[in-house]
């Protein structure tokens, strides 16, 4: 019942190039569900390579902040397969695997991709990611209300109630939520998540 498996190559995000290629390929070989991949993908050649290997959607994060024109070019070449990942710290865009914080406000960056064919924006409040402290509902709603691009919430899911709170944002243009640690730590089950989302 899940729409995607979300994979981030964190080593790659910091290094600026794919670092866990064999692990990602092993996942692609084993699963039938679509996979979206981010982390260290910063060139057209790398985007094309992963799409050819079977990744359904490529997530562009650091390169979206530093080279928005590449994102727009990729959207034209690979329609429906480009997602922008915006990681935020105190409302500002964080890059390089969260090591650097820019002086670019989240909404300003997101606005650059209106009407260029970005499939979705994944919005992560990195102060919450992996902390099980709840989703940044206010920031997610604000972004969705000011954009035509669908938003995927990310970071902080701690229970089924958090997912239900995100579902309430659907009318504003939020159409998904990424869940990691809450599943790994068995705080929420895949079965229950599918049940409340169907």
Buried (B, 14 or more C-beta within 10 A) or exposed (E): EEEBBBBBBBBBBBBBBBBBBEEBBEBBEEEEEEBBBBBBBBBEEBBBBBBEBBBBBBBBBBBBBBBBEBBBBBBEBBEEBBBBBBBBBEEBBBBBBBEEBBEBEBBEBBEBBEEBBBBBBBBBBBBBBEEBBBBBBEBBBBBBEBBEBBBBBBBBBBBBEBBEBBBEBEEBBBBBBBBBBBEEEEBBEEEEBEEEBE
